[in-house]
């Protein structure tokens, strides 16, 4: 066990064997309904609290916390056992409170425009480590109720399949979150999408698509070489048939790469038979990917072009850029490693400016500093 939230009810009963039966009820309610650390469960005798505080110690240690958007966006850097770190983002809106959780420390998918993919993969998280992110965020959101959980942080949730599914089940069953308010984002692990469709969980599925031709998508999302668009479309159609849920296609708009008229036609052709919704995301800058996001006018025109082609589309409101908390910016590196990455990219930018045909110095965003 690495977290109190690794425990099933049966595990808790076994841990409290010899105590009155109602003690397990008190602890379970304290963990899931009241969302309290063991030390704060004052209905328990002090001696029992002390014993459980050692046995049920938190798995996450907050090593940094930053805010932006006048406090509406909050990011934690959590250290795990073994020293790896993950990042978790809480976003407060007028109509909802959402936490973006990580399922892995790093990511092995290698998407070129994503800071997590640039940093590489360390390990997958356990069930308790995922759930603890949610519970920490729920405490921080109080008195507002945490309403939405999105598996859009670090890592590919469907590459940590068993943990992701178990975490979804427990959030639904023990925390009372509607399955429709639980979102799994994937870069396209086609067999796992089909497997998830058979789990009986009516969660929301968000596919990070970003290109609708195989050549471009394989450059942006290397997993496309294993599961190309035709295979992915089959998996998504199966998902829709089995769950009756609409698919969201995530599309990070990259200047001159996937914001062209040809890209519009390709995306509409892919989305229409799936009756999918398209979520447009202006590309967020990362140190290792020097291409700019599409300018606002092009983002608006791209959305209008989709609507004209009969595809429903929205533009995601970007939050947390100033603290590297926006989509694609989460990265599990230490301050020293991050500094070396930024310095290396700064050199790359200067070299590119001197190479014929290279990007001018003013084109890429400068290496981002860190508030961590």
N, C-alpha and C positions, 0 to 999 in steps of 0.2 A: 504494500500500500504506500502511495506517495502523497496522498491528499485525503482529507475527510470525505471528499466527493467521489473517491474511488469506491467507497463502501456501498454495497447493496444493503437492503434492510436485513437480509439474512446475515450478512457479515457483521452488522451492528449488533444484532441479537447475540451472536456468538461472542463478540467482544465484551458485552455486558452480562455474560453468563454469570449467575450468582447474585446479580442485582435484582431488585423488584422489576417485574415486567414493564411497569409504566415508565421506568427510566429510559428504556430504548425509545418509547414514544416521545418522551421529552427531548431527547437528543435529536431524533429524526426531525421533529417539528422545529427544533432550534436551527438545524442545518438548512432545511429546505423552505419552511414557511417564514420563519423569523429571520433567517439569513444572519445568524450570529456566530462569531467564533466561539469555540468551546469555553474559553475563559469568561465570556460574557453571558453564559447560560446560568443565570443566578438562581434558577429553580433547582439546580443540582447542588448537592452537598459540596463543600469546598474540596474535600479530599478526593471526590470523584472527578471534579473539574480538573484538579491538578494531574490526576492519573491520565485522564483523557487528553489533556492539553499536550502531553508528550506523545501519546499514541496517535492523536489526530492533528498533528502539526500541519500547518499550511505547506503546500508544495511550491508556492510562488513567493518570491521575495522581491518586493518593489525596490528597484535600484535607481529609478528616476521617474519623474512625473512632470509633464508639461501641459499647458493649456493654450488654446487660441480661440478665435471667434468670440471674444469677450466671455470666455469660460464655457461656451457651449460645446466645444470640442476638447476632449481630455485624453491624453495618451499616457500609458504606463509602459515602462520597460521592466519586465519581470525576469529575474534570474531563476533558472531551474536547477534541480539537482544535477551536479556534474559541470555546472558553469555556463551552459548555453543560455541564451536570452531570447525572449519573444516579446512582441509588442501588441498591445490591446488598445483599442480606441473606443471611447464613449462619445456619442453624438446626441445632443439634446435639440429637439425641434419643438415647434408649437404643438404638433399633434402626435408626437411619438418620441420615444427614447430608445436608441439603438446602440448595441455594442457590436463591434467588429472583432471577432476572436481569431486567434491563430491556432492551427491544427498541427503545425510542424515548426521546429526551429530551423529556419531557412527553407529552401525549396529546391527540388531536383529537376524541376520542369525547364528551367533555363530560358524563360521568356526574356527576350533581349531588352525590352523597355522597362522591366520591373527590377527594382532595387533588390528585392528578396532573391530573385533568380540570379542576379549578378553576384550575390554574396555566397551562393552555394548552399548546400544542405548539411545540417548537423544531425538531427534525429527527429523522429515523430514524437508527439506528445501522447500521454496517457489520458484516459477518460477524465480522471480527477483534475489534471492540469488544464484541460479545456474548460471543464465546468467551473473551476475556481475563477477563471477569468470573468465568466458571466456573473458570478456571485459578488466578486469585488466591485464590478461595475454597477451592479444593482444597489449595493450599499452606497456607492458614491452618488447615484442618481436620486436617492431618497431626498425629499418625500415623493418625487415623481416615481411612477412605476416603470420599470424596464419592460418595454413592450415587444422589442424585436431583437433577435440575435442573428447575425449574418456571419457565416464562415467564409469571410473574404479577407482575412488577415494573412499572416505568413503561412506559406505551405499550400499544398494541393489536398483539400479535404478527402477526395476520393482515392488518394494514394495512402491515406490512413483510414481505410474504409471502416473497419470494425469499430474503431474509436469514434469516428464521426457519427455513425448510426446509433451507437449506444448513448452518446451525448445527446443526440436529438431526441431519443426516446425518453431519457430522464428529464430533460427540460420540459417536454410535453406532459409527461405523467406526474412528475414530482414537483415541478415548478408551476405547472398550469399554463404554460405558454401555448397558444394556438399553433398548430403545425404550419398554418399559412403565414405565420410571423417568424418562421424559422427558414433561413435562406442558405442554400449550399451553392457556392460558386466553384466552378471547375473549368479547367482549360480544355477539357474534352476527353476524359478517360472513358471511352465509349462503353466497354463491357461493364464498368462500374455504374454508369448511368442506367443501364438496363437492369442491373442488379438492384439498384436503389428503387427503381420503379416498382419492383416486386416486394418491397419491404412493408407496404401498407402505410407509409408515412406521406401524407399529402403536403410535403414541404414545398417551398419555392425553389426552383432550379434556375440558376443564372449561369449561362455559358459565356466564358470569355472568348469571343469569336475573333474580332479585330481585323479579319480579312476573310473574304469569301471566294478567294481562288487559292488553290493549293500551293502555288509557288510563293506568293507573298506570305501566306499564313505559316508555311514551314519556316520561313525566315524569322518571323515574329514569335511563333509558338512552335518550338522544335517537336513537340509531341505530335504535331500534325503529320509528320512523316510516318508515324506508326498508325495513327487513326485519322486518315484524310477525311475531307469534307463529306464524301459520299457515305463513308462508314459512320461518321458523326451524325449525319442527317437521319440515318436508319435508327440510331440509338435515340435521338430526340423524338422521332415519330413514335417510337415504342413508349417513351416516357409519357407523351401526351395521351396516347391511347390508354395506358394503364392507370394514370393518375387523374386525367381530365383537368390537369393544371396547365396554365399558359406558361410558356418558356420565355425567359428574358435573355436576350442576346446582348452581351456587353461589348461595346465598340469604342476603344480609346482612339480618338481622332488624332492622327499624326500627319503633320503638314507634308503634302506631296506624296504620301505613302498610301493612305487608305481613305483620303477625303476627296477623291476625284469622281468625275461623272461615271467612269467605268466601275469604280468601287460601289457607287450608289446602285447601279444596275445589278451588280453581282450580289450585293447584300439583299436587295429586294427579291431577287430570284431565290435566294436561300431561305429568307424569312417567310415569304408568302405561303408556301404549302404547309409550313409548320404553324401558321397563324401566330407567330411569335411577336412579342413586343421587343423593340430595340431601345436600349438604354445607352445613349451617347455620353461619353466621358472625355472632356478635353484632357489630352495627355498631360500628366503631371511630371515635372522634370525630375530626373535622377542623375547622379554623377556619371554613371557608366553608359548612358544612352544620350547622344548629343543632338538627335533630331528634335525639332520643336513640335509642340502641339499645334493643332490648327488654330488660326486666329478666330476670334468670336464671330466675325461675319461669316466665315466659312462654316463654322459649327451650325449657325442658324440656317444657312442655305442648305446644308446637308440634311438637317432635320426636315426642312420644308420639302426637299426632294423625295425623302422617304414617304412623307404624307401624301404627296402627289401620286406616288406609286402604290398607294393603298396600304402602307405599312405604318402601324402606330409607333410613334417614337417620342421619347422625352430626352431632355438633357439633364444629366445629373448635376446637382449643385455641389461644387467642389468645396470641401471643408478640410481644414488642418494643414494646408500646404506649408505654412510658416513653421510648423513643428514636424515636418516630414511625416504627417499622419494621413495624407491623402492616398487614394488608390495607387498601388504600385510603389509606394515610398517606404514601406516598412522593411527594415533590414536588421538581421541579428548579428551586428558586429560591434566590437568594443570601440570606445572613442578613438583609441590609437589606430585600430585597423581602418576605421572610417576616415580618419585624417589621411592615412596613406592612400586610400582609394581616391579621395578628393584631390590630393596632390598629383597622383598619377594621371587623373583625368585632365587636370589643368595643363599638364605637359602635353597630353594628347591634343588638346584644343589648340595650343600654340603651334604644334607641329602641323596640324591640319591646315592652319592658316597660311603656312609657308609652302604647302604642297600644291602644285597646279591642280585645279579642280577640287581642292579641299575646301571645307567649310570656313568662311571668314570668322575671325575672332568674335565678332559681335553676334554671330548666329546662335550658338548654343547658349543655354543658360549657364551661368558660372557655377562651379562646384558649390554645392550647398553646405553651409556650416551645420553644426548640430547643436541642439539645445540640451542634449543629454549630458 
